Amino acid sequence: VQFVESGGGSAQPGGSLRLSCAASGVFLRDYAIGWFRQAPGKEREGVSCSSASDGSTYYADSVKGRFTISRDNAKSTVYLQMNSLKPEDTALYYCAANLMRRTCASMRKYEYDYWGQGTQVTVSS
């Protein structure tokens, strides 16, 4: 099983980036997929989640209205469209699969596995 994140880079405040999470070795449709981020010196935090079972999504308050998660099960890929980026969005972004639930009822890190290597997002002027 492998999850590979891509699409990170540098952006100016107010700009946009689109992250991709490509999964192999699993049927993506069977899992809720979460995006997490970790800034230097801070804990990894849940950003967004796409449910496997009911199409529901979750967004942290800090990104609500700016980020949009979507998935293409046929391509085994989950996307995170990030608009109106802020300097505080700077972090290493990871995707992972929830092995305990098919919904986005939880962003507890211990419920997630198959972490990728992350993709760096840097927002600065």
N, C-alpha and C positions, 0 to 999 in steps of 0.2 A: 504494500500500500504506500502511495506517495502523494503528497499534496505539494504543489509548487506554486508559489505566489510570484506575480510579476506585475509590471505597470507602474511601479514606484518611480520617484524621481524628484526633481526640484520644481517648485511652483511659487509664484508670487501670491501674496494674500489676495483673496478674491478669485484665484484661479481654480482650475479643475484638474483632476487626475482620475483615471479609471484603473482600478486594480482588478486583476484576474487571479482566480484560484483554480488551477487545473488538477483534477484528481485522477489517479490511475490505480487499478487494483481493487476498486470498490464500485458498487452501483450508487452513484451520487444520490439518486432518488430515494434511497433508503435512510438518508441521514439529514438531520438538521445540521446546517453548516454555519459556523460562527466566524466573524472577523474580530480579531483582537488587536490591540496595539500596546507597545511598550516604549515609553520615552526614557531617556537616560535618567537613572536614579529613581525611577518610579516603578510601581507594580504593573504587571500586564493587566489591562482592563478590556472588558467586552465592549465592542463598538456596535455591532449589528449581527443579526441572525436571520437565516431563512429556514423556515420549517420544511420538513419533509412531507408532513401529512396533511396539513390544512391550508397551505399557502400563506400562513401568517408570517409576519416579520416583527423584528424587534430592533429598536434603535436606542442607544444611550441618549440621555437628554442633551448631552454636549454636541451631538451630531444631528439630532432630529431636525428635519426640514432642509438639511444640506446634503446628507448622504442617502443613497438609494442602493439597496441590495437587490440583486436579481440572480436567477439561476437558469442555466440551460442544461437540463439533465442529459439531453442527447449528446451534448459536447462535453459532458462531465466537468462543467466549469461554473463557478460562481463568481459574480462580479460585484464590485463595490464602486459605484460612481460617486465621486467626492467633488462637490461644488462649493463655491464660496469658502475656499480653504482659509484657515487661520493659522498663524504661527504655532498656536497650541496644538494643532493637528500633527505637528512634527513628531514622528515616532517610527519604529519598526513595526510594520503591519504583518500579522499572521492570520492564516485561516486554519480551521480545524473542524473535525467532525464530532458531534455529540454522540457518544456511544451509549448513553443511558436514556435519551429521549428522542422522539421524532419531532417534537415541537420546540419552540423557542421559549419555554417557560423558565429556562435557567441559562445564565451565562457564567456559571461557576466553572472555573478553569479545570477542576478535577474531573468534570464530566466529559471533557473533550480530549481527543487524542488525534493522532496522525498529523501532528503539527508540521507545517512546512518550515523552510529556513527563513522566511520573512522577506519583505521588500521594503526598502527605506523610503519614507516620504519626508521631504524637507520643505517647509514653507517659510520663505523669508523674502524680504525686499532687498 
